[in-house]
Amino acid sequence: MNPKQTPPANNFRTFVTCSNNGVVAIMPWQSWKDYVADYRQMNEIVEELGRRANIEERHSVKEEARTAIAHMNAEPIFTFCNDDRFKTSPWYTGSLSLLAKLKKYLGENGGVTFNDSGIFVPFSNGAEVGIHGEDAQRSELRNVTTAGQFRDAFGISIEELEHWAAANAA
């Protein structure tokens, strides 16, 4: 589904997911639409600045521009991985078991999740641990989400979700 399409349910309770290399990303539909628009604008800015630079400096000008305007693409993308990986990797939002609880909670409270291959999945290619260099690591670690972002996006804190799941286990 592309961001110009109408979501399958109420925008405010609709979430998009995508997975890569065992990592699942989820974000609110409206945040995803904003993310796509911001990303396009970022790329236009970077490409235009690159065109204006002389050929020898083009690559470094584009990289510096991308770093300088990274704040434009600041929509939180929540990431989940298997339980063992999560225990040793604090940059993920949570484990896949937490994601299952979240999806159940959303579903039982009028929310809809759907898969889309268009979401960037942070922490799924090793950049966060530096295997693609320091710049890629810094860029990737900008995607760490906070407890406040989680609560704002899903309307429940992780602690509240855990309590809800325990009370509604069946």
VOPAGU-2260 file (C-alpha; in pm, 1 decimal, decimal comma):
REM VOPAGU-2260
SITE   aa  ch    i         X         Y         Z
SITE  MET   A    0       0,0       0,0       0,0
SITE  ASN   A    1     139,5     340,4     -82,3
SITE  PRO   A    2      85,5     649,3     136,5
SITE  LYS   A    3    -160,1     804,7    -112,7
SITE  GLN   A    4    -403,9     519,1     -61,8
SITE  THR   A    5    -675,0     533,8     199,7
SITE  PRO   A    6    -591,0     323,5     504,4
SITE  PRO   A    7    -819,1      26,9     575,7
SITE  ALA   A    8    -953,9     183,3     897,8
SITE  ASN   A    9    -952,1     501,3    1103,8
SITE  ASN   A   10    -622,3     684,3    1045,0
SITE  PHE   A   11    -564,1     730,8    1416,9
SITE  ARG   A   12    -579,5     357,9    1497,8
SITE  THR   A   13    -411,4     221,1    1184,5
SITE  PHE   A   14     -53,6      96,2    1191,5
SITE  VAL   A   15     186,9     -22,2     922,6
SITE  THR   A   16     438,2    -305,0     975,7
SITE  CYS   A   17     729,2    -440,9     777,5
SITE  SER   A   18    1000,5    -696,4     851,9
SITE  ASN   A   19    1358,2    -754,6     744,5
SITE  ASN   A   20    1614,1   -1006,9     870,0
SITE  GLY   A   21    1404,6   -1103,9    1172,0
SITE  VAL   A   22    1329,6    -746,6    1278,3
SITE  VAL   A   23     973,3    -613,8    1259,9
SITE  ALA   A   24     905,0    -240,1    1237,7
SITE  ILE   A   25     572,0     -76,2    1315,3
SITE  MET   A   26     456,2     283,5    1296,3
SITE  PRO   A   27     126,5     472,3    1286,2
SITE  TRP   A   28     -23,2     517,8     938,2
SITE  GLN   A   29     -15,1     899,1     958,7
SITE  SER   A   30     346,4     895,3    1076,2
SITE  TRP   A   31     430,5     672,0     781,0
SITE  LYS   A   32     266,2     914,8     538,0
SITE  ASP   A   33     465,1    1200,9     695,0
SITE  TYR   A   34     783,8     991,5     687,7
SITE  VAL   A   35     745,1     922,5     314,7
SITE  ALA   A   36     677,7    1289,4     234,5
SITE  ASP   A   37     968,2    1408,5     449,7
SITE  TYR   A   38    1201,1    1150,6     295,2
SITE  ARG   A   39    1112,9    1265,5     -56,0
SITE  GLN   A   40    1174,5    1627,6      37,9
SITE  MET   A   41    1506,6    1537,0     202,7
SITE  ASN   A   42    1619,8    1358,6    -111,6
SITE  GLU   A   43    1520,4    1654,4    -330,0
SITE  ILE   A   44    1724,8    1889,9    -109,9
SITE  VAL   A   45    2027,7    1661,1    -105,0
SITE  GLU   A   46    2016,7    1604,4    -482,1
SITE  GLU   A   47    1981,0    1976,9    -556,5
SITE  LEU   A   48    2274,0    2066,8    -330,7
SITE  GLY   A   49    2474,0    1789,3    -497,3
SITE  ARG   A   50    2398,4    1933,5    -841,9
SITE  ARG   A   51    2517,4    2275,2    -730,4
SITE  ALA   A   52    2850,1    2143,7    -596,3
SITE  ASN   A   53    3152,9    2092,2    -816,5
SITE  ILE   A   54    3213,3    1732,5    -921,8
SITE  GLU   A   55    3501,5    1672,7    -678,6
SITE  GLU   A   56    3294,5    1779,5    -376,8
SITE  ARG   A   57    2956,1    1638,2    -480,6
SITE  HIS   A   58    2964,6    1325,3    -262,6
SITE  SER   A   59    3080,6    1503,1      52,9
SITE  VAL   A   60    2832,1    1789,6       1,9
SITE  LYS   A   61    2546,9    1540,2     -30,9
SITE  GLU   A   62    2656,3    1347,8     281,0
SITE  GLU   A   63    2691,8    1666,6     485,3
SITE  ALA   A   64    2349,9    1785,2     367,1
SITE  ARG   A   65    2190,0    1450,8     453,0
SITE  THR   A   66    2337,6    1470,3     804,8
SITE  ALA   A   67    2232,8    1833,2     852,6
SITE  ILE   A   68    1868,0    1771,0     762,2
SITE  ALA   A   69    1827,8    1427,7     922,8
SITE  HIS   A   70    1588,6    1581,3    1175,8
SITE  MET   A   71    1332,0    1614,3     895,3
SITE  ASN   A   72    1278,2    1240,8     891,3
SITE  ALA   A   73    1219,0    1203,1    1262,9
SITE  GLU   A   74     900,9     995,3    1272,6
SITE  PRO   A   75     955,5     713,8    1525,5
SITE  ILE   A   76     978,4     362,9    1386,1
SITE  PHE   A   77     932,0     101,8    1658,2
SITE  THR   A   78    1139,5    -214,4    1619,9
SITE  PHE   A   79    1097,9    -563,8    1759,7
SITE  CYS   A   80    1319,0    -872,1    1744,1
SITE  ASN   A   81    1327,6   -1219,8    1897,8
SITE  ASP   A   82    1342,7   -1238,0    2276,3
SITE  ASP   A   83    1706,7   -1353,4    2297,6
SITE  ARG   A   84    1829,6   -1080,0    2064,1
SITE  PHE   A   85    1634,4    -814,4    2256,0
SITE  LYS   A   86    1803,1    -913,3    2585,0
SITE  THR   A   87    2143,6    -811,9    2445,4
SITE  SER   A   88    2038,2    -531,1    2210,9
SITE  PRO   A   89    1882,1    -236,3    2397,2
SITE  TRP   A   90    1825,5     -28,6    2083,0
SITE  TYR   A   91    1513,5    -228,7    1992,0
SITE  THR   A   92    1173,6    -115,6    2119,7
SITE  GLY   A   93    1095,7    -465,0    2243,6
SITE  SER   A   94    1073,4    -834,6    2173,4
SITE  LEU   A   95     844,8   -1010,2    1925,7
SITE  SER   A   96     638,9   -1133,4    2220,5
SITE  LEU   A   97     577,9    -767,6    2318,3
SITE  LEU   A   98     480,4    -693,5    1957,6
SITE  ALA   A   99     226,7    -979,1    1967,5
SITE  LYS   A  100      75,6    -826,1    2282,9
SITE  LEU   A  101      68,0    -484,6    2118,6
SITE  LYS   A  102    -107,4    -617,6    1807,4
SITE  LYS   A  103    -363,0    -797,7    2023,5
SITE  TYR   A  104    -421,3    -481,7    2227,1
SITE  LEU   A  105    -458,9    -269,1    1914,8
SITE  GLY   A  106    -694,9    -519,9    1753,9
SITE  GLU   A  107    -916,0    -541,0    2060,2
SITE  ASN   A  108    -932,3    -162,5    2087,5
SITE  GLY   A  109   -1032,4     -75,6    1731,9
SITE  GLY   A  110    -685,4     -68,4    1579,7
SITE  VAL   A  111    -574,7    -223,8    1252,6
SITE  THR   A  112    -225,9    -330,3    1148,5
SITE  PHE   A  113    -123,6    -417,4     796,0
SITE  ASN   A  114     200,3    -515,0     629,2
SITE  ASP   A  115     374,6    -295,5     377,7
SITE  SER   A  116     716,3    -341,4     226,4
SITE  GLY   A  117     777,9      32,6     214,9
SITE  ILE   A  118     886,5      93,9     572,6
SITE  PHE   A  119    1252,3     130,9     653,9
SITE  VAL   A  120    1335,5    -133,0     916,6
SITE  PRO   A  121    1604,5       5,1    1149,0
SITE  PHE   A  122    1850,0    -231,1    1315,0
SITE  SER   A  123    1800,0    -505,5    1056,8
SITE  ASN   A  124    2131,2    -488,1     869,8
SITE  GLY   A  125    2395,0    -442,1    1139,1
SITE  ALA   A  126    2454,9     -70,3    1091,9
SITE  GLU   A  127    2371,0      -7,5    1459,4
SITE  VAL   A  128    2675,2    -210,8    1568,7
SITE  GLY   A  129    2908,8     -36,8    1324,8
SITE  ILE   A  130    2961,5    -299,3    1055,2
SITE  HIS   A  131    2889,8     -38,8     784,8
SITE  GLY   A  132    3107,5     231,3     941,9
SITE  GLU   A  133    3071,3     502,3    1203,8
SITE  ASP   A  134    2853,2     732,9     994,3
SITE  ALA   A  135    2604,9     454,7     923,8
SITE  GLN   A  136    2607,5     361,0    1291,7
SITE  ARG   A  137    2532,4     718,9    1400,4
SITE  SER   A  138    2257,2     744,0    1142,2
SITE  GLU   A  139    2101,3     412,5    1245,2
SITE  LEU   A  140    2107,7     490,3    1615,7
SITE  ARG   A  141    1895,2     799,2    1551,0
SITE  ASN   A  142    1609,2     549,0    1521,8
SITE  VAL   A  143    1612,3     442,6    1887,2
SITE  THR   A  144    1264,6     514,4    2024,4
SITE  THR   A  145    1162,6     626,3    2371,3
SITE  ALA   A  146     896,5     512,9    2615,5
SITE  GLY   A  147     719,2     845,0    2560,3
SITE  GLN   A  148     710,7     794,9    2184,4
SITE  PHE   A  149     566,0     447,7    2236,1
SITE  ARG   A  150     291,7     581,6    2462,9
SITE  ASP   A  151     212,9     865,6    2220,8
SITE  ALA   A  152     192,1     633,5    1921,2
SITE  PHE   A  153      -4,4     347,6    2074,0
SITE  GLY   A  154    -196,8     514,5    2357,2
SITE  ILE   A  155     -49,7     284,3    2620,7
SITE  SER   A  156     287,7     250,0    2791,5
SITE  ILE   A  157     490,5     -70,3    2769,2
SITE  GLU   A  158     430,7    -133,4    3140,8
SITE  GLU   A  159      54,8     -80,2    3099,7
SITE  LEU   A  160      57,1    -307,8    2795,9
SITE  GLU   A  161     226,8    -583,8    2995,2
SITE  HIS   A  162     -37,0    -549,7    3270,7
SITE  TRP   A  163    -317,8    -545,6    3012,0
SITE  ALA   A  164    -177,8    -859,2    2842,7
SITE  ALA   A  165    -150,6   -1045,0    3174,5
SITE  ALA   A  166    -508,9    -955,3    3264,7
SITE  ASN   A  167    -636,0   -1053,9    2919,3
SITE  ALA   A  168    -430,7   -1370,6    2862,7
SITE  ALA   A  169    -637,2   -1643,2    2707,8
